[in-house]
Amino acid sequence: MQKKLITCDCLVIGAGPAGLSAAIAAAESNLSVIIAEYLPSPGRKLLISGSGKCNITNRLLPEEFAQRFLSNFRFVRPAIFDFPPEDLRNSFDRLGVPLVAPDGFHFFPKSMCAKDVLNALLDRCQTLKVKIIPNCAIDSLQLHNGAICGASTSTQSFESSRVILACGGMSYPALGGRGSGYKLSQQANHTIVLPVPALVGLKSAEAWATKLPGVILADSTVKFFDCYSGRGELIFTHSGVSGPAILDISGQVTTVR
Ligand SMILES: Cc1cc2nc3c(=O)[nH]c(=O)nc-3n(C[C@H](O)[C@H](O)[C@H](O)COP(=O)(O)OP(=O)(O)OC[C@H]3O[C@@H](n4cnc5c(N)ncnc54)[C@H](O)[C@@H]3O)c2cc1C
């Protein structure tokens, strides 16, 4: 069966916050933009973020913010300097989503409702005539002489000289985390660094640690073999430890073999 051919100036793969933001930026540059989304509706993970309240950003200055990414500092620094937290806060203000920081640090929508964040991004897409195609799983990229010129699903073929991969990571498959972005990147000859879990609780081999579920130690310092340390609330769980002090270092700990 012949695939249906669709053309556009810019194809975005994935309608999470990254894909929607990229689509808006491209459409604001007068490009015709299509977003292909695997799930029946966009922004599913965004809707559950921050327990449905969506912690959008923080009060850190760009340099301090980049430092928080530890070993990924060099990778994230240019992006954070190009679009620092203050600019992000202002852009949501312009989208009609004023932000508040109840603790003076973490910014949420004033309504404390992640749906308002998603709706603002979708409204902007609609204004800019960005077309979102749901239930559209891109399974391959098309390359011509080493340059990406499109992508396709089992039934559709997209022709576009600009393709933005915004497929998210591997967590929460029900919300779109399928890891397909890694496979598509490999088709374009990118090298994939083995993905590891981050921002997760840690399991403990110590039996005593699993016998204290629900116990919270405020303002703790956690050290992992003198390599990494995290500070903040420490929460004991049925399988080990969690809470901000652990979440902050979990990405480093899971890379240790
Ligand atoms: C429980 C929870 C709470 C969180 N809370 C916060 C928070 O408060 N603040 C915060 O900043 N972050 C939070 N996060 C993290 C945040 O949700 C993610 O960082 C964010 O969603 C990543 O955005 P993304 O657009 O890169 O990817 P995603 O949101 O994962 O979107 C990627 C999209 O691409 C689609 N897709 C994937 N592969 C394909 C394909 N081959 N073809 C077509 N479509 C495809 C997926 O269906 C998905 O819709 C939280 C995450 C979780 C799980």
The ligand as a Gaussian input file, in Angstrom:
#p B3LYP/6-31G(d) Opt

LIG

0 1
 C        5.733000      11.832000      37.911000
 C        6.497000      12.914000      37.195000
 C        6.519000      14.201000      37.709000
 C        7.255000      15.204000      37.067000
 N        7.233000      16.478000      37.574000
 C        7.920000      17.469000      36.938000
 C        7.836000      18.814000      37.376000
 O        7.117000      19.163000      38.310000
 N        8.594000      19.742000      36.715000
 C        9.363000      19.399000      35.628000
 O       10.012000      20.298000      35.057000
 N        9.408000      18.141000      35.165000
 C        8.709000      17.179000      35.783000
 N        8.755000      15.906000      35.314000
 C        9.575000      15.632000      34.123000
 C        8.830000      16.116000      32.884000
 O        7.537000      15.555000      32.838000
 C        9.636000      15.714000      31.661000
 O       10.937000      16.220000      31.791000
 C        8.989000      16.272000      30.406000
 O        7.709000      15.737000      30.201000
 C        9.891000      15.972000      29.223000
 O        9.314000      16.597000      28.112000
 P        9.569000      16.055000      26.659000
 O        8.709000      16.864000      25.755000
 O       11.037000      16.002000      26.422000
 O        9.094000      14.532000      26.672000
 P        7.647000      13.891000      26.954000
 O        6.844000      14.735000      27.851000
 O        7.900000      12.481000      27.350000
 O        6.968000      13.925000      25.517000
 C        7.480000      13.140000      24.457000
 C        6.300000      12.845000      23.543000
 O        6.815000      12.195000      22.381000
 C        5.898000      11.184000      22.007000
 N        6.657000      10.210000      21.208000
 C        7.660000       9.395000      21.626000
 N        8.145000       8.669000      20.609000
 C        7.408000       9.020000      19.517000
 C        7.427000       8.621000      18.150000
 N        8.292000       7.674000      17.701000
 N        6.529000       9.170000      17.289000
 C        5.648000      10.110000      17.724000
 N        5.593000      10.538000      19.015000
 C        6.466000      10.008000      19.895000
 C        5.398000      10.643000      23.330000
 O        4.159000       9.989000      23.174000
 C        5.291000      11.918000      24.160000
 O        4.006000      12.510000      24.083000
 C        8.001000      14.897000      35.904000
 C        7.971000      13.601000      35.383000
 C        7.230000      12.621000      36.011000
 C        7.210000      11.235000      35.418000

